[in-house]
Amino acid sequence: MSLSMGKTIKKLRKERNFTQEELAEQLNVTFQAISKWENETGMPDISQIVPLASVFGVSTDMLFGTAGTNDNEEAKKILDDAYYSFDVNSKESLKRRYNILQDGLKRYPNNVGLLVNCLETGLAVALPGNNYYDESCGHEIYQECERMANITINYPKNVNINDILRVHMIMVLLNNAYGNTDKAREHAEHFPSRSDMTRNAMEAYISHSEKNYAHEAEYSRTNTNFHLESLAYAMMQTANAYKHMQCNDYALEIYNRVKQLLELFPNDQHFSTPTVYTEWGQLNDLIAELERVEWRTLDK
């Protein structure tokens, strides 16, 4: 037997560890209104149904007690439509993809695939300096991304750790870009601070205990590639900081060290060299740019 809407709201609120006050704050209503809904002495206004479903990470059908058995196929169709609507050379097509995903989330607000893809698309449109950045709607989409991120992070069912970390990363980038560094740091705190805390490191450890050394080598190679890319990225960011401090000689030295590091791991049967792309440009382009700066300095 399906629950009434009031009992469903109460059940979902408790499952997500929300107090009535916390739920009320997210919906911009009073906690007395939440109490009335749960006690069935009042009902949410129709305008509250989609926001309520979004906060809980469920479909609106679930609130009404008419949830179907599976929305995955329909959500996949929405993702396909959004994917095929995108033209890499058109900023407008990316906004069209975002709108398709947003429309999909109105029907399936808890669908992880729709949420993560919408966040990825929102990042591209809302991040200043990005090729697809749209100043006319960037800030609004940034705020919408914060809401979607909260749903994804607080509704961990069927959300894998890589998706969770990617959502945190998106919000670090967006909050930082819009000057909300405190919020950016809150998201940054969810990342591991130890280099050995990776899935591949754990799988290699387990494989060794099983005496499956071929799997141990495979996981260890993958782990090495992961750390190689991470080290290269960190060095690039260090060089970028020097570049912005106008310490161009230091920046150029580090960029060249990154290049030397990557040359130690050529593509072969053991390792794959990561292609280092960052927010600041391709490695060889950055080196060439700073070498030109050095020549201009010498000319003076």
GIQUI-V237525 format. One record per run of one state. SS is the DSSP state (alpha for helix, beta for strand, coil for the rest). FROM is the first residue (numbers start at 1). TO is the last residue. If there is no record, write none. Layout:
BEGIN
[[SS | FROM | TO] [SS | FROM | TO]]
END
This chain:
BEGIN
[[coil | 1 | 4] [alpha | 5 | 15] [coil | 16 | 19] [alpha | 20 | 27] [coil | 28 | 30] [alpha | 31 | 39] [coil | 40 | 45] [alpha | 46 | 56] [coil | 57 | 59] [alpha | 60 | 64] [coil | 65 | 71] [alpha | 72 | 84] [coil | 85 | 90] [alpha | 91 | 107] [coil | 108 | 111] [alpha | 112 | 126] [coil | 127 | 137] [alpha | 138 | 154] [coil | 155 | 160] [alpha | 161 | 177] [coil | 178 | 180] [alpha | 181 | 188] [coil | 189 | 198] [alpha | 199 | 209] [coil | 210 | 212] [alpha | 213 | 244] [coil | 245 | 247] [alpha | 248 | 263] [coil | 264 | 276] [beta | 277 | 278] [coil | 279 | 280] [beta | 281 | 282] [alpha | 283 | 299] [coil | 300 | 300]]
END
